[in-house]
Amino acid sequence: MQTKQAQSIRRLTTAGVLAAAIVLLTTLVSLPMPGGLGYINLGDVGVLLAGMMLGGGWGALCAGAASALADVLLGYTVYAPATFIIKGLVALVAGVLFARTQKKIRFAALYPAALIVPAGYFFYEVLLYGMASAVPNILFNTMQCLVGAIVATALGLMLQKTKLFEKETTVVPSCAEILREPKHGPDVILIAARANAELIKKAGDMLSVQGIMARVIAVDDAVVFEKLPAAQREQFLPEGKPFVRVDDPDTTPKAIMQAAVEAKGNV
């Protein structure tokens, strides 16, 4: 399990990579539509991946902003406001449906989300150019979004073998936070109220000198933490893993370290 800080860094990094991919797929693979209204591109691949990998809110912001930027770069500034909303909505719906659909069929969620593209641009172009000019683009936008969904499905099937979708099945409770997580997993766990976090951090530093790696957990709401379901509690305190709980603020880091060494030795 990652700390909240590590999760935020990972999410920001992923968002940056996906935003760049959306801009590149949109600008480098673009063909003007017949009649000169808009253009066909592969940006929907990145939009749908953003929804899957970042989740609804983050995915929507990433996809909407990157797609609108691509419109501006290609000279279709008039489409940028609509693109921000339409592509953001595609990613939002894709992310929500993907997370809530059974794992075996969740990639099917990409297709109804993708169809927001032709519907959204049709209504926008009706406002801009009238019905007669907007209707012909329905076919091209539909083809574009379905191709995007197919490619996104193929890439998603490959990427799901990695840990990129791990967050979809791991919901971290907010009543506690892992402040420090050893790269190769903890030998022992130190847990205390947020007010005593510095004590267990120092004890963790002392343990690391002895080659004992400690997970450090700060609890914000002890009552809620104690009532966590077994599966969520397991995320913090795995079964069979020794841990030391610190309740007394007058406890010294050395005493905590000694208790952790003893707890590890008793396993």
Backbone as CSV, one residue per row, in Angstrom:
resi,resn,N_x,N_y,N_z,CA_x,CA_y,CA_z,C_x,C_y,C_z
1,MET,0.846,-1.202,0.000,0.000,0.000,0.000,0.872,1.239,0.000
2,GLN,0.439,2.252,-0.719,1.204,3.485,-0.792,0.674,4.514,0.197
3,THR,1.535,5.432,0.617,1.090,6.537,1.448,0.279,7.494,0.579
4,LYS,-0.476,8.409,1.247,-1.267,9.379,0.484,-0.373,10.261,-0.373
5,GLN,0.808,10.610,0.166,1.727,11.451,-0.603,2.201,10.715,-1.844
6,ALA,2.550,9.437,-1.692,3.007,8.651,-2.835,1.893,8.478,-3.854
7,GLN,0.663,8.283,-3.384,-0.474,8.149,-4.293,-0.699,9.440,-5.074
8,SER,-0.559,10.585,-4.404,-0.748,11.868,-5.077,0.320,12.100,-6.133
9,ILE,1.566,11.781,-5.794,2.664,11.936,-6.754,2.454,11.025,-7.950
10,ARG,2.054,9.795,-7.677,1.813,8.843,-8.760,0.683,9.316,-9.656
11,ARG,-0.389,9.835,-9.058,-1.539,10.291,-9.837,-1.174,11.500,-10.682
12,LEU,-0.422,12.438,-10.110,-0.005,13.620,-10.868,0.907,13.233,-12.030
13,THR,1.806,12.289,-11.774,2.711,11.830,-12.831,1.931,11.171,-13.954
14,THR,0.994,10.298,-13.589,0.169,9.624,-14.588,-0.656,10.632,-15.381
15,ALA,-1.211,11.625,-14.681,-2.005,12.658,-15.357,-1.159,13.430,-16.357
16,GLY,0.078,13.743,-15.983,0.961,14.465,-16.890,1.284,13.663,-18.138
17,VAL,1.580,12.384,-17.941,1.893,11.515,-19.084,0.682,11.373,-20.001
18,LEU,-0.500,11.163,-19.405,-1.711,10.999,-20.207,-2.088,12.291,-20.934
19,ALA,-1.903,13.426,-20.280,-2.199,14.707,-20.934,-1.315,14.893,-22.156
20,ALA,-0.024,14.576,-22.009,0.891,14.684,-23.148,0.486,13.720,-24.263
21,ALA,0.073,12.507,-23.877,-0.341,11.516,-24.869,-1.583,11.984,-25.617
22,ILE,-2.533,12.585,-24.900,-3.752,13.073,-25.547,-3.428,14.170,-26.561
23,VAL,-2.574,15.096,-26.168,-2.199,16.180,-27.081,-1.502,15.620,-28.323
24,LEU,-0.583,14.689,-28.122,0.151,14.107,-29.252,-0.755,13.284,-30.162
25,LEU,-1.603,12.452,-29.576,-2.505,11.624,-30.380,-3.509,12.481,-31.152
26,THR,-3.852,13.612,-30.578,-4.821,14.498,-31.235,-4.170,15.324,-32.338
27,THR,-2.992,15.844,-32.063,-2.364,16.759,-33.022,-1.587,16.039,-34.129
28,LEU,-0.953,14.927,-33.791,-0.115,14.240,-34.786,-0.919,13.309,-35.683
29,VAL,-2.050,12.823,-35.179,-2.900,11.939,-35.983,-4.242,12.630,-36.176
30,SER,-4.283,13.609,-37.047,-5.510,14.385,-37.256,-5.754,14.595,-38.748
31,LEU,-7.006,14.410,-39.151,-7.412,14.595,-40.538,-8.643,15.499,-40.572
32,PRO,-8.624,16.566,-41.365,-9.808,17.443,-41.457,-11.020,16.670,-41.954
33,MET,-12.169,16.941,-41.372,-13.409,16.305,-41.819,-13.871,16.922,-43.137
34,PRO,-14.563,16.126,-43.948,-15.137,16.696,-45.174,-16.024,17.899,-44.841
35,GLY,-15.822,18.972,-45.565,-16.593,20.180,-45.282,-15.846,21.153,-44.404
36,GLY,-14.744,20.691,-43.801,-13.905,21.595,-43.016,-14.374,21.868,-41.610
37,LEU,-15.405,21.160,-41.130,-15.895,21.371,-39.763,-15.253,20.354,-38.837
38,GLY,-14.222,20.758,-38.127,-13.563,19.855,-37.196,-12.577,18.927,-37.877
39,TYR,-12.107,17.922,-37.107,-11.104,16.995,-37.619,-11.214,15.659,-36.893
40,ILE,-10.731,14.610,-37.574,-10.736,13.257,-37.011,-9.369,13.014,-36.377
41,ASN,-9.328,12.378,-35.204,-8.056,12.150,-34.521,-8.153,10.933,-33.607
42,LEU,-7.017,10.577,-33.005,-6.970,9.427,-32.091,-6.904,9.857,-30.625
43,GLY,-7.224,11.110,-30.364,-7.147,11.597,-28.997,-8.072,10.884,-28.031
44,ASP,-9.169,10.284,-28.561,-10.115,9.596,-27.676,-9.479,8.404,-26.973
45,VAL,-8.423,7.864,-27.565,-7.712,6.761,-26.904,-7.173,7.238,-25.555
46,GLY,-6.486,8.364,-25.565,-5.931,8.913,-24.337,-7.009,9.372,-23.373
47,VAL,-8.107,9.916,-23.911,-9.216,10.377,-23.069,-9.797,9.216,-22.271
48,LEU,-10.039,8.104,-22.933,-10.617,6.929,-22.265,-9.627,6.304,-21.287
49,LEU,-8.358,6.300,-21.650,-7.342,5.789,-20.721,-7.275,6.665,-19.472
50,ALA,-7.439,7.974,-19.652,-7.430,8.880,-18.499,-8.573,8.554,-17.553
51,GLY,-9.739,8.276,-18.113,-10.873,7.903,-17.279,-10.618,6.622,-16.509
52,MET,-10.034,5.637,-17.192,-9.762,4.341,-16.554,-8.694,4.444,-15.482
53,MET,-7.612,5.114,-15.795,-6.432,5.078,-14.942,-6.428,6.122,-13.834
54,LEU,-7.134,7.235,-14.064,-7.140,8.305,-13.064,-8.437,8.357,-12.264
55,GLY,-9.481,7.748,-12.806,-10.772,7.860,-12.146,-11.538,9.043,-12.692
56,GLY,-12.810,9.120,-12.335,-13.692,10.115,-12.924,-13.240,11.549,-12.861
57,GLY,-13.051,12.103,-11.651,-12.724,13.524,-11.504,-11.397,13.912,-12.105
58,TRP,-10.346,13.234,-11.692,-9.005,13.521,-12.224,-8.952,13.250,-13.725
59,GLY,-9.572,12.160,-14.143,-9.570,11.821,-15.560,-10.265,12.880,-16.392
60,ALA,-11.390,13.396,-15.881,-12.136,14.419,-16.599,-11.317,15.692,-16.769
61,LEU,-10.662,16.120,-15.699,-9.853,17.339,-15.773,-8.688,17.170,-16.735
62,CYS,-8.002,16.039,-16.639,-6.852,15.768,-17.513,-7.288,15.709,-18.972
63,ALA,-8.331,14.924,-19.254,-8.781,14.729,-20.636,-9.344,16.019,-21.224
64,GLY,-10.148,16.725,-20.445,-10.749,17.951,-20.953,-9.717,19.020,-21.264
65,ALA,-8.794,19.246,-20.334,-7.788,20.288,-20.527,-6.844,19.959,-21.678
66,ALA,-6.375,18.707,-21.745,-5.430,18.321,-22.799,-6.090,18.366,-24.171
67,SER,-7.325,17.906,-24.268,-8.027,17.907,-25.558,-8.317,19.334,-26.028
68,ALA,-8.699,20.203,-25.102,-8.955,21.602,-25.466,-7.672,22.282,-25.929
69,LEU,-6.563,21.968,-25.261,-5.273,22.524,-25.666,-4.925,22.079,-27.082
70,ALA,-5.197,20.830,-27.403,-4.912,20.324,-28.744,-5.732,21.085,-29.792
71,ASP,-6.990,21.386,-29.480,-7.816,22.175,-30.405,-7.162,23.529,-30.686
72,VAL,-6.696,24.164,-29.629,-6.059,25.473,-29.777,-4.803,25.361,-30.641
73,LEU,-3.991,24.346,-30.379,-2.748,24.166,-31.126,-3.000,23.900,-32.607
74,LEU,-4.113,23.248,-32.916,-4.431,22.932,-34.311,-5.228,24.039,-35.006
75,GLY,-5.516,25.111,-34.282,-6.235,26.221,-34.889,-7.748,26.115,-34.827
76,TYR,-8.263,25.153,-34.070,-9.716,24.990,-33.928,-10.160,25.542,-32.571
77,THR,-9.751,26.761,-32.291,-10.035,27.379,-30.992,-11.530,27.451,-30.704
78,VAL,-12.342,27.596,-31.745,-13.784,27.698,-31.557,-14.360,26.437,-30.919
79,TYR,-13.652,25.304,-31.102,-14.132,24.046,-30.539,-13.628,23.810,-29.111
80,ALA,-12.625,24.560,-28.674,-11.969,24.292,-27.395,-12.922,24.258,-26.194
81,PRO,-13.833,25.239,-26.038,-14.736,25.179,-24.875,-15.600,23.923,-24.863
82,ALA,-16.149,23.573,-26.042,-16.980,22.363,-26.126,-16.151,21.114,-25.892
83,THR,-14.949,21.113,-26.432,-14.074,19.950,-26.265,-13.745,19.715,-24.795
84,PHE,-13.470,20.793,-24.082,-13.171,20.658,-22.648,-14.307,19.948,-21.926
85,ILE,-15.533,20.333,-22.239,-16.697,19.732,-21.574,-16.956,18.312,-22.084
86,ILE,-16.958,18.142,-23.402,-17.302,16.836,-23.987,-16.278,15.766,-23.633
87,LYS,-15.000,16.065,-23.855,-13.979,15.058,-23.565,-13.839,14.832,-22.055
88,GLY,-14.042,15.888,-21.279,-14.040,15.710,-19.828,-15.170,14.804,-19.379
89,LEU,-16.347,14.974,-19.992,-17.499,14.132,-19.654,-17.265,12.692,-20.076
90,VAL,-16.625,12.490,-21.227,-16.295,11.134,-21.677,-15.417,10.424,-20.644
91,ALA,-14.365,11.110,-20.206,-13.461,10.516,-19.217,-14.172,10.278,-17.889
92,LEU,-15.020,11.214,-17.494,-15.754,11.074,-16.230,-16.651,9.846,-16.266
93,VAL,-17.454,9.709,-17.318,-18.366,8.571,-17.438,-17.579,7.269,-17.569
94,ALA,-16.511,7.286,-18.369,-15.689,6.083,-18.532,-15.105,5.650,-17.201
95,GLY,-14.592,6.611,-16.436,-13.983,6.282,-15.153,-14.976,5.725,-14.159
96,VAL,-16.158,6.341,-14.080,-17.176,5.880,-13.128,-17.690,4.498,-13.517
97,LEU,-18.029,4.313,-14.788,-18.540,3.012,-15.228,-17.483,1.922,-15.120
98,PHE,-16.256,2.263,-15.467,-15.170,1.287,-15.413,-14.968,0.789,-13.988
99,ALA,-15.035,1.701,-13.023,-14.806,1.331,-11.626,-15.959,0.515,-11.045
100,ARG,-17.162,0.727,-11.562,-18.341,0.086,-10.976,-18.808,-1.155,-11.721
101,THR,-18.145,-1.472,-12.825,-18.537,-2.638,-13.624,-17.687,-3.836,-13.229
102,GLN,-18.278,-5.024,-13.309,-17.543,-6.247,-12.989,-16.266,-6.325,-13.816
103,LYS,-15.232,-6.840,-13.205,-13.910,-6.834,-13.821,-13.901,-7.512,-15.185
104,LYS,-14.661,-8.587,-15.356,-14.628,-9.342,-16.601,-15.197,-8.559,-17.777
105,ILE,-16.094,-7.629,-17.505,-16.748,-6.913,-18.602,-16.571,-5.397,-18.510
106,ARG,-15.686,-4.939,-17.638,-15.628,-3.499,-17.398,-15.133,-2.688,-18.588
107,PHE,-14.394,-3.305,-19.519,-13.939,-2.551,-20.687,-15.098,-2.199,-21.619
108,ALA,-16.225,-2.909,-21.462,-17.416,-2.570,-22.252,-17.941,-1.187,-21.882
109,ALA,-17.572,-0.716,-20.689,-18.022,0.605,-20.233,-17.446,1.734,-21.082
110,LEU,-16.371,1.452,-21.801,-15.739,2.505,-22.603,-16.600,2.933,-23.782
111,TYR,-17.409,2.021,-24.291,-18.141,2.293,-25.524,-19.310,3.270,-25.341
112,PRO,-20.168,3.088,-24.336,-21.193,4.123,-24.127,-20.588,5.478,-23.766
113,ALA,-19.470,5.465,-23.046,-18.798,6.727,-22.709,-18.286,7.399,-23.976
114,ALA,-17.697,6.601,-24.867,-17.137,7.157,-26.104,-18.209,7.789,-26.980
115,LEU,-19.423,7.251,-26.946,-20.502,7.766,-27.804,-20.983,9.150,-27.384
116,ILE,-20.492,9.634,-26.264,-20.790,11.018,-25.877,-20.151,11.986,-26.878
117,VAL,-19.067,11.555,-27.517,-18.355,12.420,-28.475,-19.244,12.839,-29.641
118,PRO,-19.798,11.893,-30.416,-20.634,12.357,-31.547,-21.878,13.117,-31.093
119,ALA,-22.453,12.705,-29.964,-23.642,13.412,-29.482,-23.299,14.844,-29.075
120,GLY,-22.208,14.989,-28.326,-21.815,16.307,-27.847,-21.465,17.265,-28.968
121,TYR,-20.659,16.797,-29.924,-20.256,17.681,-31.016,-21.410,17.980,-31.973
122,PHE,-22.341,17.032,-32.076,-23.505,17.298,-32.930,-24.291,18.492,-32.401
123,PHE,-24.582,18.501,-31.113,-25.352,19.612,-30.551,-24.572,20.931,-30.623
124,TYR,-23.251,20.842,-30.420,-22.447,22.066,-30.478,-22.398,22.623,-31.900
125,GLU,-22.250,21.747,-32.887,-22.172,22.200,-34.278,-23.528,22.689,-34.790
126,VAL,-24.614,22.135,-34.234,-25.935,22.665,-34.581,-26.031,24.125,-34.138
127,LEU,-25.508,24.421,-32.957,-25.522,25.794,-32.455,-24.649,26.713,-33.309
128,LEU,-23.511,26.166,-33.771,-22.569,26.988,-34.525,-22.962,27.153,-35.993
129,TYR,-23.310,26.009,-36.627,-23.450,26.013,-38.085,-24.840,25.621,-38.583
130,GLY,-25.677,25.095,-37.712,-26.998,24.656,-38.149,-27.061,23.154,-38.368
131,MET,-28.272,22.631,-38.438,-28.503,21.195,-38.548,-27.863,20.585,-39.794
132,ALA,-28.023,21.236,-40.929,-27.552,20.674,-42.191,-26.042,20.432,-42.185
133,SER,-25.290,21.302,-41.552,-23.833,21.159,-41.517,-23.391,20.162,-40.434
134,ALA,-24.180,20.017,-39.377,-23.775,19.162,-38.257,-24.031,17.686,-38.513
135,VAL,-25.112,17.368,-39.237,-25.496,15.965,-39.421,-24.398,15.116,-40.073
136,PRO,-23.743,15.553,-41.157,-22.725,14.701,-41.799,-21.580,14.297,-40.871
137,ASN,-21.281,15.113,-39.878,-20.153,14.806,-38.995,-20.476,13.738,-37.958
138,ILE,-21.742,13.392,-37.801,-22.114,12.365,-36.824,-21.399,11.051,-37.146
139,LEU,-21.403,10.672,-38.415,-20.785,9.414,-38.823,-19.290,9.407,-38.528
140,PHE,-18.596,10.494,-38.887,-17.149,10.546,-38.701,-16.781,10.576,-37.220
141,ASN,-17.537,11.322,-36.425,-17.265,11.365,-34.981,-17.543,10.018,-34.319
142,THR,-18.585,9.323,-34.818,-18.895,7.999,-34.274,-17.786,7.007,-34.606
143,MET,-17.322,7.032,-35.837,-16.213,6.149,-36.226,-14.978,6.447,-35.387
144,GLN,-14.688,7.726,-35.194,-13.507,8.127,-34.417,-13.589,7.615,-32.984
145,CYS,-14.736,7.795,-32.345,-14.821,7.423,-30.935,-14.809,5.912,-30.750
146,LEU,-15.408,5.166,-31.684,-15.410,3.706,-31.561,-14.023,3.129,-31.802
147,VAL,-13.302,3.694,-32.764,-11.907,3.271,-32.969,-11.100,3.581,-31.711
148,GLY,-11.332,4.762,-31.140,-10.643,5.118,-29.903,-10.932,4.145,-28.784
149,ALA,-12.195,3.721,-28.667,-12.579,2.773,-27.616,-11.930,1.406,-27.831
150,ILE,-11.843,0.991,-29.087,-11.218,-0.299,-29.397,-9.738,-0.288,-29.032
151,VAL,-9.046,0.781,-29.447,-7.611,0.882,-29.143,-7.391,1.022,-27.634
152,ALA,-8.238,1.806,-26.968,-8.118,1.969,-25.521,-8.351,0.647,-24.802
153,THR,-9.279,-0.166,-25.309,-9.532,-1.489,-24.725,-8.302,-2.366,-24.843
154,ALA,-7.700,-2.363,-26.038,-6.503,-3.190,-26.253,-5.368,-2.752,-25.328
155,LEU,-5.149,-1.448,-25.225,-4.090,-0.949,-24.345,-4.423,-1.216,-22.879
156,GLY,-5.695,-1.050,-22.536,-6.107,-1.295,-21.159,-5.903,-2.733,-20.742
157,LEU,-6.183,-3.668,-21.638,-5.983,-5.092,-21.333,-4.518,-5.398,-21.073
158,MET,-3.652,-4.689,-21.783,-2.212,-4.890,-21.545,-1.777,-4.232,-20.239
159,LEU,-2.295,-3.032,-19.990,-1.882,-2.279,-18.804,-2.439,-2.846,-17.506
160,GLN,-3.556,-3.578,-17.571,-4.141,-4.104,-16.344,-3.276,-5.189,-15.707
161,LYS,-2.301,-5.683,-16.460,-1.370,-6.661,-15.898,-0.341,-5.971,-15.001
162,THR,-0.302,-4.647,-15.068,0.586,-3.878,-14.204,-0.195,-3.427,-12.972
163,LYS,0.398,-2.560,-12.154,-0.261,-2.072,-10.941,-1.000,-0.751,-11.166
164,LEU,-1.162,-0.379,-12.447,-1.772,0.911,-12.736,-3.243,0.976,-12.344
165,PHE,-3.916,-0.180,-12.305,-5.322,-0.201,-11.939,-5.525,-0.657,-10.506
166,GLU,-4.441,-0.764,-9.747,-4.523,-1.272,-8.382,-5.455,-0.436,-7.524
167,LYS,-5.477,0.859,-7.752,-6.292,1.738,-6.924,-7.782,1.462,-7.065
168,GLU,-8.180,0.838,-8.177,-9.597,0.588,-8.372,-10.131,-0.428,-7.374
169,THR,-9.278,-1.317,-6.881,-9.729,-2.362,-5.981,-9.241,-2.139,-4.560
170,THR,-8.475,-1.063,-4.333,-7.950,-0.804,-3.000,-8.413,0.573,-2.524
171,VAL,-9.413,0.565,-1.666,-9.928,1.813,-1.126,-9.310,2.033,0.253
172,VAL,-8.509,3.078,0.372,-7.807,3.337,1.633,-8.679,4.198,2.536
173,PRO,-9.033,3.720,3.728,-9.851,4.509,4.646,-9.144,5.807,5.029
174,SER,-9.930,6.849,5.334,-9.364,8.147,5.651,-9.149,8.368,7.143
175,CYS,-9.469,7.368,7.976,-9.318,7.538,9.422,-7.871,7.368,9.872
176,ALA,-7.000,6.933,8.972,-5.587,6.741,9.299,-4.762,6.912,8.033
177,GLU,-3.481,7.159,8.222,-2.590,7.380,7.073,-1.258,6.686,7.304
178,ILE,-0.771,6.036,6.264,0.564,5.434,6.316,1.571,6.531,5.978
179,LEU,2.340,6.925,6.971,3.307,8.008,6.787,4.608,7.527,6.161
180,ARG,4.916,6.269,6.396,6.169,5.718,5.869,5.959,4.251,5.543
181,GLU,6.344,3.859,4.340,6.184,2.474,3.900,7.489,1.988,3.286
182,PRO,8.138,0.980,3.886,9.385,0.446,3.327,9.182,-0.085,1.909
183,LYS,10.174,0.100,1.102,10.090,-0.291,-0.308,9.767,-1.758,-0.480
184,HIS,10.366,-2.604,0.349,10.168,-4.048,0.216,9.240,-4.598,1.293
185,GLY,8.411,-3.742,1.853,7.466,-4.184,2.861,8.038,-4.063,4.265
186,PRO,7.169,-3.953,5.277,7.631,-3.737,6.649,7.969,-5.032,7.388
187,ASP,8.938,-4.931,8.302,9.220,-6.026,9.229,8.354,-5.889,10.470
188,VAL,7.999,-4.649,10.782,7.198,-4.351,11.968,6.396,-3.087,11.685
189,ILE,5.307,-2.896,12.418,4.444,-1.740,12.201,4.362,-0.915,13.479
190,LEU,4.535,0.390,13.341,4.399,1.323,14.461,3.154,2.161,14.218
191,ILE,2.263,2.197,15.203,1.006,2.900,15.031,0.716,3.773,16.246
192,ALA,0.257,4.990,15.973,-0.026,5.929,17.060,-0.990,6.992,16.562
193,ALA,-1.562,7.738,17.503,-2.405,8.873,17.136,-1.556,9.904,16.399
194,ARG,-2.208,10.737,15.596,-1.491,11.739,14.804,-0.602,12.617,15.686
195,ALA,-1.055,12.907,16.892,-0.288,13.763,17.803,1.025,13.131,18.219
196,ASN,1.103,11.802,18.157,2.319,11.096,18.563,3.118,10.587,17.366
197,ALA,2.803,11.117,16.188,3.442,10.620,14.968,4.958,10.801,14.975
198,GLU,5.429,11.921,15.522,6.868,12.172,15.516,7.612,11.130,16.353
199,LEU,6.982,10.652,17.418,7.610,9.618,18.260,7.865,8.349,17.461
200,ILE,6.853,7.887,16.751,7.032,6.625,16.021,7.909,6.813,14.783
201,LYS,7.946,8.040,14.233,8.863,8.299,13.123,10.321,8.157,13.600
202,LYS,10.613,8.740,14.756,11.969,8.648,15.301,12.312,7.203,15.655
203,ALA,11.337,6.492,16.209,11.569,5.082,16.523,11.824,4.289,15.238
204,GLY,11.101,4.643,14.183,11.305,3.988,12.894,12.702,4.239,12.356
205,ASP,13.203,5.459,12.553,14.568,5.778,12.124,15.589,4.934,12.893
206,MET,15.356,4.775,14.183,16.264,3.987,15.021,16.232,2.518,14.632
207,LEU,15.065,2.021,14.267,14.940,0.625,13.833,15.654,0.384,12.507
208,SER,15.571,1.373,11.613,16.197,1.199,10.301,17.710,1.080,10.414
209,VAL,18.281,1.714,11.416,19.729,1.592,11.650,20.091,0.145,11.964
210,GLN,19.153,-0.564,12.591,19.387,-1.962,12.943,18.944,-2.925,11.829
211,GLY,18.534,-2.349,10.713,18.118,-3.181,9.589,16.685,-3.664,9.683
212,ILE,15.903,-3.066,10.578,14.491,-3.432,10.726,13.637,-2.320,10.116
213,MET,12.881,-2.693,9.108,12.080,-1.708,8.391,10.677,-1.617,8.998
214,ALA,10.247,-0.393,9.287,8.970,-0.194,9.962,7.995,0.608,9.102
215,ARG,6.761,0.142,9.078,5.665,0.940,8.537,5.192,1.863,9.656
216,VAL,5.009,3.142,9.348,4.602,4.118,10.358,3.188,4.601,10.022
217,ILE,2.267,4.439,10.973,0.860,4.769,10.745,0.382,5.805,11.752
218,ALA,-0.237,6.872,11.250,-0.850,7.888,12.106,-2.360,7.728,12.041
219,VAL,-2.980,7.620,13.206,-4.431,7.426,13.281,-5.101,8.758,13.613
220,ASP,-6.070,9.144,12.792,-6.794,10.391,13.007,-8.078,10.191,13.808
221,ASP,-8.685,9.032,13.659,-9.926,8.745,14.378,-9.863,7.311,14.892
222,ALA,-9.498,7.155,16.150,-9.294,5.831,16.729,-10.581,5.012,16.770
223,VAL,-11.692,5.669,17.022,-12.972,4.955,17.112,-13.327,4.327,15.760
224,VAL,-13.214,5.125,14.692,-13.520,4.620,13.352,-12.522,3.544,12.949
225,PHE,-11.255,3.755,13.310,-10.216,2.785,12.952,-10.512,1.419,13.566
226,GLU,-10.938,1.405,14.815,-11.216,0.141,15.492,-12.423,-0.579,14.892
227,LYS,-13.308,0.177,14.246,-14.521,-0.424,13.678,-14.377,-0.762,12.196
228,LEU,-13.171,-0.591,11.650,-12.955,-0.901,10.232,-13.255,-2.375,9.951
229,PRO,-13.846,-2.667,8.793,-14.018,-4.063,8.386,-12.651,-4.739,8.278
230,ALA,-12.639,-6.044,8.414,-11.379,-6.792,8.417,-10.534,-6.516,7.179
231,ALA,-11.188,-6.425,6.020,-10.435,-6.218,4.771,-9.720,-4.878,4.762
232,GLN,-10.367,-3.835,5.295,-9.735,-2.518,5.321,-8.693,-2.428,6.434
233,ARG,-8.958,-3.046,7.541,-7.978,-3.057,8.634,-6.705,-3.785,8.196
234,GLU,-6.894,-4.801,7.376,-5.769,-5.586,6.874,-4.809,-4.718,6.056
235,GLN,-5.315,-3.657,5.466,-4.462,-2.768,4.674,-3.439,-2.059,5.553
236,PHE,-3.797,-1.836,6.790,-2.892,-1.171,7.731,-2.115,-2.176,8.586
237,LEU,-2.840,-3.167,9.100,-2.244,-4.145,10.025,-2.460,-5.552,9.472
238,PRO,-1.587,-5.982,8.558,-1.734,-7.319,7.979,-1.658,-8.402,9.062
239,GLU,-2.442,-9.444,8.886,-2.462,-10.533,9.857,-1.077,-11.185,9.958
240,GLY,-0.637,-11.389,11.184,0.650,-12.043,11.412,1.835,-11.104,11.426
241,LYS,1.607,-9.825,11.087,2.710,-8.855,11.086,2.799,-8.184,12.464
242,PRO,3.952,-8.219,13.126,4.080,-7.624,14.469,3.889,-6.105,14.421
243,PHE,3.236,-5.570,15.446,3.046,-4.125,15.496,3.112,-3.638,16.938
244,VAL,3.435,-2.360,17.059,3.501,-1.705,18.365,2.597,-0.487,18.322
245,ARG,1.650,-0.432,19.244,0.737,0.705,19.328,1.211,1.634,20.447
246,VAL,1.336,2.899,20.134,1.813,3.880,21.117,0.654,4.797,21.511
247,ASP,0.256,4.727,22.780,-0.829,5.566,23.288,-0.332,6.665,24.223
248,ASP,0.801,6.425,24.862,1.334,7.364,25.850,2.285,8.353,25.169
249,PRO,1.954,9.641,25.183,2.821,10.638,24.532,4.167,10.804,25.227
250,ASP,4.293,10.286,26.454,5.558,10.394,27.191,6.502,9.230,26.893
251,THR,6.045,8.291,26.082,6.904,7.172,25.704,8.073,7.680,24.855
252,THR,9.258,7.146,25.102,10.435,7.597,24.343,10.587,6.780,23.071
253,PRO,11.184,7.359,22.037,11.433,6.599,20.806,12.245,5.334,21.070
254,LYS,13.187,5.402,22.023,13.992,4.235,22.336,13.137,3.106,22.888
255,ALA,12.196,3.459,23.767,11.308,2.445,24.329,10.437,1.817,23.245
256,ILE,9.993,2.651,22.300,9.187,2.133,21.193,10.015,1.191,20.336
257,MET,11.264,1.582,20.080,12.157,0.748,19.290,12.356,-0.605,19.947
258,GLN,12.613,-0.597,21.249,12.836,-1.840,21.979,11.598,-2.733,21.947
259,ALA,10.427,-2.107,22.080,9.185,-2.878,22.031,8.989,-3.497,20.644
260,ALA,9.386,-2.757,19.609,9.249,-3.267,18.241,10.192,-4.437,17.995
261,VAL,11.424,-4.325,18.494,12.394,-5.418,18.348,11.870,-6.670,19.048
262,GLU,11.318,-6.477,20.234,10.776,-7.614,20.992,9.578,-8.234,20.267
263,ALA,8.701,-7.369,19.747,7.529,-7.872,19.032,7.936,-8.663,17.801
264,LYS,8.945,-8.175,17.096,9.419,-8.882,15.905,10.027,-10.225,16.289
265,GLY,10.733,-10.252,17.410,11.371,-11.492,17.844,10.390,-12.540,18.307
266,ASN,9.171,-12.120,18.690,8.178,-13.067,19.189,7.355,-13.711,18.083
267,VAL,7.531,-13.229,16.862,6.758,-13.789,15.745,7.382,-15.093,15.260
